[in-house]
Amino acid sequence: MKFLFSVFLFFFAVNQLSAQDFIVKNNDEVIRGTIKGTDYFSVFISANDEADVILPAKDIKNFFWNGDSFVSKGFANGRNFEYRFVKVIEMGTVNLYAFGGGTLIPAVKEKKVKFRPSIGIGTGTGGFGGMGMGGGISIGGGNNAAPERPAGAPMVRYFIEKPGAGPLQEVPMKAITEEGKKNEVKNILLQKLGDQPSLKAKVEASADFNSRDVIEWVKEYNAGKK
């Protein structure tokens, strides 16, 4: 009976630990606590559930929050180079990420945080691998407490990479992909997934190229490479 109780306590502790939010810094230091939000340029954590800190993406490798993984990626923006967090959708031979979809950092009191960004929806230009990054979430010095939200659902941008076969590239797909973007999505997928004949046939036969289908194809491709 004591043995079974000990086993129960062990698995309970492991489950609690794995469920806890954490951040991995560039120096491999791990910060555990409760993550309260991200604007994709920084992450807000209550370290050890005591001290509130906001850390910029340039200082972070990755973080785990509410069951989701986020990694820091570098993007060229005009003459500048900046780091942003992207949410991991699928990782393997081909990686698929999402950026944006709303402002996720809540309002906080000045005295409790290392710094406090004002957040707004930007419409600047720039890009990575030839793909524009305008319209993303930006951090500025304004006085607005909350960003303006566009009408309808917030925009999510998707990025794909095949390590060793080119840079991170934007895939202009949506839940319902625009007609004028479908051929571009098709060509990108054929470049990344085209060496698997069954998937190549699916991509060539598709007419929609909606995000749900693309995510499933990337997962299928990675499963076939294991």
Phi, psi and chi 1 to 4 in degrees:
 res  aa     phi    psi   chi1   chi2   chi3   chi4
   1 MET       -  -43.2 -169.6   66.8  177.7      -
   2 LYS   -62.8  -37.4  -72.2 -176.1  177.7  179.7
   3 PHE   -62.9  -47.0  172.5   76.0      -      -
   4 LEU   -61.9  -38.2  -68.5  176.5      -      -
   5 PHE   -66.6  -38.7 -178.0   69.1      -      -
   6 SER   -64.9  -41.7  -62.2      -      -      -
   7 VAL   -61.5  -42.2  170.7      -      -      -
   8 PHE   -60.8  -44.8  169.0   77.6      -      -
   9 LEU   -63.9  -38.7  -72.9  178.8      -      -
  10 PHE   -62.1  -50.2  171.5   76.8      -      -
  11 PHE   -68.5  -31.1  -79.1  105.3      -      -
  12 PHE   -64.9  -42.8  176.8   78.3      -      -
  13 ALA   -65.9  -42.4      -      -      -      -
  14 VAL   -62.0  -42.8  169.7      -      -      -
  15 ASN   -63.5  -41.8 -178.1   66.5      -      -
  16 GLN   -65.1  -39.6  -69.6  -63.6  102.8      -
  17 LEU   -67.2  -43.9 -176.7   62.8      -      -
  18 SER   -68.8  -26.6   62.9      -      -      -
  19 ALA   -82.0  -13.6      -      -      -      -
  20 GLN   -74.2  141.6 -172.9 -177.8   31.4      -
  21 ASP   -67.3  149.1  -58.7  -24.4      -      -
  22 PHE  -155.6  158.5   65.0   85.9      -      -
  23 ILE  -125.2  137.9  -67.8  171.9      -      -
  24 VAL  -111.3  116.9 -179.5      -      -      -
  25 LYS   -81.2  170.7  -61.3  179.4   69.4  174.3
  26 ASN   -61.7  -26.4  -71.5  -20.2      -      -
  27 ASN   -90.1   12.4   61.5    1.9      -      -
  28 ASP    72.5    7.2  -67.7  -35.4      -      -
  29 GLU   -67.3  135.6  176.3 -171.9   -7.1      -
  30 VAL  -106.3  127.5  177.1      -      -      -
  31 ILE  -110.9  120.4  -59.2  174.6      -      -
  32 ARG  -106.3  154.5  -61.3 -172.4 -177.5  -84.4
  33 GLY   159.0 -145.3      -      -      -      -
  34 THR  -119.8  114.2  -61.1      -      -      -
  35 ILE   -77.5  129.3  -69.8  177.1      -      -
  36 LYS  -102.2   -8.2  -62.1 -177.1  176.5 -179.0
  37 GLY   158.5  172.4      -      -      -      -
  38 THR  -150.5  147.9  179.4      -      -      -
  39 ASP  -109.2   14.4   63.3   -6.4      -      -
  40 TYR    76.8   -5.3  -64.6   95.0      -      -
  41 PHE  -110.7  -20.1  -68.6   84.0      -      -
  42 SER  -151.8  166.0   55.5      -      -      -
  43 VAL  -131.0  138.3   57.7      -      -      -
  44 PHE  -108.2  116.2  177.6   24.1      -      -
  45 ILE  -130.3  143.2 -174.3  170.5      -      -
  46 SER   -93.0   94.6  178.8      -      -      -
  47 ALA   -63.9  124.4      -      -      -      -
  48 ASN    54.6   25.5  -61.5  -44.6      -      -
  49 ASP    57.3   31.8  -66.1  -32.7      -      -
  50 GLU  -128.9  -65.6  -66.0  176.2   -0.5      -
  51 ALA   -99.1  126.3      -      -      -      -
  52 ASP   -82.9  130.6  -70.9   -6.6      -      -
  53 VAL  -140.7  141.5 -179.5      -      -      -
  54 ILE  -111.9  123.8  -66.4  178.6      -      -
  55 LEU  -115.4  134.3  -60.4  169.6      -      -
  56 PRO   -76.1  153.4   28.6  -35.1      -      -
  57 ALA   -60.5  -28.6      -      -      -      -
  58 LYS   -65.6  -19.9   67.1 -179.3 -179.9   65.2
  59 ASP   -99.2    1.5  -64.6  -22.1      -      -
  60 ILE  -120.8  140.3  -55.7  -60.8      -      -
  61 LYS   -83.9  -52.8  -77.0 -175.5  178.3  179.8
  62 ASN  -163.6  167.5   54.0   70.0      -      -
  63 PHE  -149.0  157.9   67.7   87.7      -      -
  64 PHE  -119.5  124.8 -176.8   82.4      -      -
  65 TRP  -145.4  121.7  177.3   37.2      -      -
  66 ASN    53.1   38.7  -73.9  -17.7      -      -
  67 GLY    85.6   -2.5      -      -      -      -
  68 ASP  -111.9  147.6  -66.8  -42.7      -      -
  69 SER  -105.2  139.4  -65.2      -      -      -
  70 PHE  -125.8  139.7  -66.2   76.0      -      -
  71 VAL  -123.2  154.2  -62.7      -      -      -
  72 SER   -91.4  128.7  179.2      -      -      -
  73 LYS  -127.9  145.5  -72.5  -73.8 -176.5  178.9
  74 GLY   -89.1  136.4      -      -      -      -
  75 PHE  -129.2  137.2  -68.6   88.3      -      -
  76 ALA   -81.7  130.9      -      -      -      -
  77 ASN  -132.0   92.9 -171.3    3.6      -      -
  78 GLY    66.4 -124.5      -      -      -      -
  79 ARG   -89.5   -7.0  -65.7 -177.0  177.2 -179.3
  80 ASN   -97.5  159.0  -60.0  -41.6      -      -
  81 PHE  -125.9  121.3 -170.1   78.9      -      -
  82 GLU  -130.9  156.4   61.2 -172.9    6.0      -
  83 TYR  -104.6  139.4  -74.1   87.8      -      -
  84 ARG  -136.1  150.7  -50.2  179.6 -176.7 -163.0
  85 PHE   -83.7  141.0  -67.0  118.4      -      -
  86 VAL  -126.8  143.0  -72.2      -      -      -
  87 LYS   -81.5  131.9  179.9  179.6  176.6  179.5
  88 VAL   -78.1  121.5  175.5      -      -      -
  89 ILE   -97.1  -42.6  -62.3  176.2      -      -
  90 GLU  -153.7  138.3  174.0   67.6    8.1      -
  91 MET  -131.7  142.9  -68.8 -161.6   80.3      -
  92 GLY   168.2 -138.6      -      -      -      -
  93 THR   -61.5  -36.5  -56.3      -      -      -
  94 VAL  -119.7  133.1  169.6      -      -      -
  95 ASN  -107.3  140.8  -58.3  -32.5      -      -
  96 LEU  -128.5  130.2 -171.4   63.7      -      -
  97 TYR  -127.9  160.3  -50.5  105.8      -      -
  98 ALA  -124.5  143.3      -      -      -      -
  99 PHE  -128.5  134.8  171.8   84.0      -      -
 100 GLY    89.1 -158.8      -      -      -      -
 101 GLY   103.2   13.9      -      -      -      -
 102 GLY   128.7  160.1      -      -      -      -
 103 THR   -88.5  124.2  -61.2      -      -      -
 104 LEU  -112.2    3.2  -56.0  176.9      -      -
 105 ILE   -92.8  125.7  -79.1 -169.4      -      -
 106 PRO   -78.6  166.2   31.9  -36.3      -      -
 107 ALA   -66.3  137.5      -      -      -      -
 108 VAL  -131.9  159.6  -65.9      -      -      -
 109 LYS   -80.4  138.2  -65.3 -178.9  179.4  179.3
 110 GLU   -54.2  -44.3  -64.8  -77.1   -7.6      -
 111 LYS   -71.3  -11.9   64.2 -179.6 -178.2  179.2
 112 LYS   -97.8   -7.3  -73.4 -169.1  174.4 -178.4
 113 VAL  -125.6  158.7  -63.5      -      -      -
 114 LYS   -65.5  -44.2 -170.3  174.5 -178.6 -179.7
 115 PHE  -155.4  161.2   67.6   87.4      -      -
 116 ARG  -128.4  113.7  177.1 -175.7  177.7 -178.4
 117 PRO   -80.9  149.2   30.7  -33.9      -      -
 118 SER   -93.9  140.5   63.1      -      -      -
 119 ILE  -120.4  135.3  -55.1  164.8      -      -
 120 GLY  -148.9  164.8      -      -      -      -
 121 ILE   -89.0  118.0  -57.4  -62.4      -      -
 122 GLY   -95.2  163.1      -      -      -      -
 123 THR  -130.9   31.6   54.8      -      -      -
 124 GLY   -74.5  174.4      -      -      -      -
 125 THR  -109.7 -179.3   58.1      -      -      -
 126 GLY   126.9  178.5      -      -      -      -
 127 GLY   179.7 -178.4      -      -      -      -
 128 PHE  -137.6  127.3 -171.9   91.2      -      -
 129 GLY    63.1   28.8      -      -      -      -
 130 GLY    88.0   -0.4      -      -      -      -
 131 MET  -103.2  131.0  -53.3  -55.3  -65.5      -
 132 GLY   -67.8  147.8      -      -      -      -
 133 MET  -115.8   14.0  -71.7  -59.6  -64.6      -
 134 GLY   -64.6  154.3      -      -      -      -
 135 GLY    86.6    3.2      -      -      -      -
 136 GLY   -80.3  178.0      -      -      -      -
 137 ILE   -82.1  134.8  -58.1  170.2      -      -
 138 SER  -126.9  155.6   63.3      -      -      -
 139 ILE  -108.0  128.1  -62.9  177.7      -      -
 140 GLY  -136.6 -170.5      -      -      -      -
 141 GLY  -108.1   20.3      -      -      -      -
 142 GLY   -72.5  179.3      -      -      -      -
 143 ASN  -105.1    2.8  -63.7  -41.2      -      -
 144 ASN   -68.3  135.3  -65.9  -26.9      -      -
 145 ALA   -79.7  -24.2      -      -      -      -
 146 ALA  -146.6  152.5      -      -      -      -
 147 PRO   -77.2  160.2   31.1  -36.2      -      -
 148 GLU   -75.0  138.9  -66.7 -179.2    3.6      -
 149 ARG  -105.7  132.4  -68.3 -176.0  179.5  -84.0
 150 PRO   -67.7  156.5   25.4  -33.5      -      -
 151 ALA   -65.0  144.3      -      -      -      -
 152 GLY    81.3 -164.2      -      -      -      -
 153 ALA   -70.2  143.3      -      -      -      -
 154 PRO   -65.0  148.7   22.8  -33.1      -      -
 155 MET   -76.8  135.0 -179.8  175.2   62.2      -
 156 VAL  -116.4  134.1 -179.8      -      -      -
 157 ARG  -113.0  140.6  -51.1  179.4   74.0  159.8
 158 TYR  -112.4  142.6  -65.1   92.9      -      -
 159 PHE  -132.9  142.6  -67.1   85.2      -      -
 160 ILE  -127.3  147.6 -166.3  169.4      -      -
 161 GLU  -148.7  147.2   68.6  175.0   -9.6      -
 162 LYS  -123.5   94.9 -168.5  173.6 -174.2  178.7
 163 PRO   -48.7  128.8  -29.2   37.7      -      -
 164 GLY    89.8   -2.6      -      -      -      -
 165 ALA  -133.5   43.4      -      -      -      -
 166 GLY   111.8  168.1      -      -      -      -
 167 PRO   -80.0  171.8   31.9  -37.0      -      -
 168 LEU   -57.7  134.8 -170.8   70.0      -      -
 169 GLN  -135.6  137.6 -171.7  172.5    9.8      -
 170 GLU   -76.6  137.9 -177.0  169.6    4.7      -
 171 VAL  -109.1  111.4 -174.1      -      -      -
 172 PRO   -78.5   53.0   31.1  -36.4      -      -
 173 MET  -101.8  161.6   62.9 -176.3 -178.7      -
 174 LYS  -140.0 -179.9  -64.4 -178.2  179.6  179.4
 175 ALA   -55.9  -38.9      -      -      -      -
 176 ILE  -127.9  103.1  -60.0  178.0      -      -
 177 THR   -70.0  136.9  -62.0      -      -      -
 178 GLU   -62.9  144.9  -62.0  170.6    5.7      -
 179 GLU   -56.0  -42.6 -167.9   64.1   36.1      -
 180 GLY   -70.9  -10.5      -      -      -      -
 181 LYS  -103.5  -10.1  -61.9  -67.2 -175.0 -179.8
 182 LYS   -62.2  -41.6  -69.8  179.6  178.9  178.6
 183 ASN   -66.9  -35.5 -166.1   55.1      -      -
 184 GLU   -65.3  -43.8 -174.6  176.5  -12.7      -
 185 VAL   -61.5  -43.4  175.5      -      -      -
 186 LYS   -58.4  -47.4  177.3 -179.1  179.5  179.2
 187 ASN   -63.9  -39.7  -70.4  -24.3      -      -
 188 ILE   -63.7  -43.5  -68.8  171.6      -      -
 189 LEU   -66.4  -37.8  -66.4  177.5      -      -
 190 LEU   -64.9  -34.5  -72.3  175.4      -      -
 191 GLN   -66.7  -40.8  -68.9  172.5    9.5      -
 192 LYS   -87.0  -35.1  -53.8  -61.9 -176.9 -175.4
 193 LEU  -114.3   -2.4  -46.0  178.5      -      -
 194 GLY   -68.2  -10.8      -      -      -      -
 195 ASP   -83.6    1.1   59.8  -26.9      -      -
 196 GLN  -110.2  103.5 -162.6  170.7  108.2      -
 197 PRO   -51.1  -42.7  -27.9   36.6      -      -
 198 SER   -65.3  -39.1   60.5      -      -      -
 199 LEU   -73.8  -36.5  -91.8  173.7      -      -
 200 LYS   -58.6  -41.0 -178.8  179.2  179.5 -179.4
 201 ALA   -65.4  -38.7      -      -      -      -
 202 LYS   -65.2  -43.4  -72.4 -177.2 -179.8 -179.5
 203 VAL   -64.2  -44.9  171.2      -      -      -
 204 GLU   -65.8  -28.7  -69.7  178.0  -27.8      -
 205 ALA   -88.2  -12.5      -      -      -      -
 206 SER   -73.6  152.7  178.2      -      -      -
 207 ALA  -121.9   -8.6      -      -      -      -
 208 ASP  -104.5  -52.1  -62.3  -35.8      -      -
 209 PHE    56.9   40.0  -61.5  100.8      -      -
 210 ASN   -77.2  156.9  -62.3  -29.7      -      -
 211 SER   -58.7  -37.9   56.7      -      -      -
 212 ARG   -61.6  -42.4 -178.1  175.8  179.2  179.4
 213 ASP   -66.8  -43.2  -64.9  -30.2      -      -
 214 VAL   -63.1  -42.5  173.5      -      -      -
 215 ILE   -59.1  -43.4  -69.0  169.2      -      -
 216 GLU   -65.0  -37.2  -69.7  -56.5  -45.8      -
 217 TRP   -66.6  -41.5  -68.5  -22.3      -      -
 218 VAL   -64.2  -42.2  173.6      -      -      -
 219 LYS   -62.2  -41.6  -71.4 -178.3  177.0  179.7
 220 GLU   -64.6  -40.1 -177.2  178.4  -21.5      -
 221 TYR   -62.4  -47.0 -179.7   86.7      -      -
 222 ASN   -65.7  -37.0  -75.4  -21.9      -      -
 223 ALA   -62.9  -35.4      -      -      -      -
 224 GLY   -73.4  -15.2      -      -      -      -
 225 LYS   -95.4   -5.2  -66.9  -67.7 -176.6  177.6
 226 LYS   -77.2      -  -69.1 -180.0 -179.6  177.8
